[in-house]
Amino acid sequence: RRVALQVELERQAATDLLTGLPNRRALADRFLIEVARTQRTGEALSLVMFDLDHFKQVNDHYGHAGGDAVLRSVGQLCARSFRGVDMVARVGGEEFAVLLPTASVQQAGAVMERFIHTLADMDVEVGSQSVRITTTAGVAQYQDGESLDGLMARADAALYVGKQAGRNRVVLAPAAG
């Protein structure tokens, strides 16, 4: 019973309560594993940062319960949209990260293009109403010795380029330096 309780506590500590997705802590743990694999195999590793466009307006119009419904729907779509080896995590309010082992920045960008089109075409039920949500994503490929914070910062910078360019798009980050 004690072991089962410990396992459950560890699961809860690594899971976002609202979406059921892994959280930032779980992402950090998995990143270390994937970096070690990348260093062994020489294969690519990419990270996507994406957030929901105009999410504040969703909360303002439908309330926080409506915003929560949108986040749960996006979490469910994420769980269905990526490979089993990929990890999608909720890392902030309406911000998500996707770790894509063996994917180059171009491959990860193509995956995210499909995802943002699927999301934009999806009706999200909020109470008795249906809303459409879009997202903007930034993609960066891991470079030897880069920290998770550094990789996230590069992907985030690309995301904000996409926001400034009109939203609902994927932007690939240049290599560091």
C-alpha positions in Angstrom: 0.0 0.0 0.0 2.8 2.4 0.9 4.6 1.7 -2.5 1.3 2.3 -4.4 0.8 5.6 -2.5 4.4 6.7 -3.3 3.9 5.9 -7.0 0.6 7.9 -7.1 2.2 10.9 -5.3 5.0 10.8 -7.9 2.5 10.7 -10.8 0.6 13.6 -9.3 3.8 15.6 -8.9 4.6 15.2 -12.6 1.1 15.8 -14.0 -0.9 18.9 -14.8 -4.2 18.6 -12.9 -6.4 20.4 -15.4 -5.2 18.7 -18.7 -3.8 15.4 -17.4 -0.6 16.2 -19.5 2.8 16.0 -18.0 4.0 19.3 -16.3 7.2 21.3 -16.6 8.9 19.1 -13.9 8.2 16.0 -15.9 9.4 17.7 -19.1 12.7 18.6 -17.4 13.2 15.0 -16.3 12.5 13.7 -19.8 14.7 16.3 -21.4 17.7 14.9 -19.6 16.9 11.4 -20.8 16.5 12.5 -24.4 19.7 14.6 -24.3 21.6 11.5 -23.2 20.1 9.5 -26.0 20.8 12.2 -28.5 24.5 12.4 -27.4 24.7 8.6 -27.8 23.0 8.2 -31.1 23.7 11.6 -32.8 20.0 11.8 -33.7 18.1 15.1 -33.6 16.0 16.4 -30.7 13.5 19.3 -31.2 11.3 21.3 -28.8 8.2 23.1 -29.7 6.7 25.9 -27.6 3.1 26.8 -28.4 0.5 28.9 -26.8 -3.2 29.6 -27.5 -3.9 32.7 -29.5 -6.0 35.4 -27.7 -6.6 33.1 -24.7 -7.3 36.1 -22.4 -10.3 36.9 -24.6 -11.6 33.3 -24.1 -11.3 33.8 -20.3 -12.9 37.3 -20.4 -15.8 36.1 -22.6 -16.5 32.6 -21.2 -15.0 32.9 -17.7 -12.3 30.8 -16.2 -14.5 27.7 -16.4 -14.7 28.3 -20.2 -11.0 28.8 -20.4 -10.5 25.5 -18.4 -12.7 23.7 -20.9 -10.6 25.0 -23.8 -7.4 23.9 -22.1 -8.8 20.4 -21.4 -9.9 20.1 -25.1 -6.4 21.2 -26.3 -4.8 18.7 -23.8 -7.0 15.9 -25.3 -6.1 16.9 -28.8 -2.4 16.9 -27.9 -2.7 13.4 -26.4 -4.1 12.1 -29.7 -1.9 14.1 -32.1 1.7 13.2 -31.3 3.8 10.1 -31.5 4.2 7.8 -28.5 7.8 8.8 -28.1 7.0 12.6 -28.1 6.1 14.3 -24.8 3.6 17.1 -24.6 3.6 19.1 -21.4 1.6 22.0 -20.1 4.3 24.5 -18.9 2.2 27.5 -18.0 -1.3 29.1 -18.3 -2.0 28.5 -21.9 1.5 27.5 -22.9 2.6 24.0 -23.9 5.8 22.3 -24.9 6.4 19.3 -27.1 9.6 17.4 -27.0 10.2 15.5 -30.2 13.0 12.9 -30.1 14.6 12.0 -33.4 12.9 15.0 -35.2 14.9 17.8 -36.9 13.6 21.3 -36.6 12.0 20.9 -40.1 10.3 17.6 -39.2 9.0 19.1 -35.9 7.8 22.1 -37.8 5.9 19.9 -40.2 4.3 18.1 -37.3 3.2 21.3 -35.7 1.8 22.7 -39.0 -0.6 19.7 -39.1 -1.4 20.2 -35.4 -2.3 23.9 -35.7 -4.5 23.2 -38.7 -6.3 20.4 -36.8 -6.8 22.7 -33.8 -8.0 25.6 -36.0 -10.6 23.3 -37.6 -11.8 21.9 -34.3 -15.0 23.1 -32.5 -14.3 23.4 -28.8 -17.4 23.1 -26.7 -17.6 25.8 -24.0 -20.9 25.4 -22.2 -23.6 25.5 -24.8 -21.4 27.3 -27.3 -18.7 26.2 -29.7 -15.5 28.2 -30.2 -12.5 28.0 -32.5 -9.0 28.2 -31.1 -5.8 28.9 -32.9 -2.2 28.6 -31.7 1.2 29.9 -32.6 4.3 27.7 -32.2 8.1 28.2 -32.2 10.4 25.2 -32.9 14.0 24.8 -32.0 16.5 21.9 -32.4 18.7 21.0 -29.5 22.4 21.9 -29.9 25.1 20.1 -28.0 25.4 21.4 -24.4 22.2 23.4 -24.5 20.1 23.5 -21.4 16.4 23.1 -21.4 16.0 26.7 -20.4 18.1 27.7 -23.4 16.3 25.5 -25.8 12.9 26.8 -24.5 14.1 30.4 -24.8 15.0 29.9 -28.5 11.7 28.2 -29.2 9.8 30.9 -27.3 11.6 33.6 -29.3 10.4 32.0 -32.5 6.9 31.7 -31.1 6.9 35.5 -30.4 8.1 36.1 -34.0 5.0 34.2 -35.1 2.7 36.2 -32.8 4.1 39.4 -34.2 3.6 38.1 -37.8 -0.1 37.5 -37.2 -0.5 34.3 -35.1 -1.8 30.9 -36.1 1.6 29.8 -37.6 4.8 27.9 -36.9 8.1 29.6 -36.9 11.5 27.7 -36.9 14.2 29.1 -34.7 17.7 29.6 -36.1 20.5 27.7 -34.5 22.0 29.4 -31.5 24.9 31.8 -32.2 
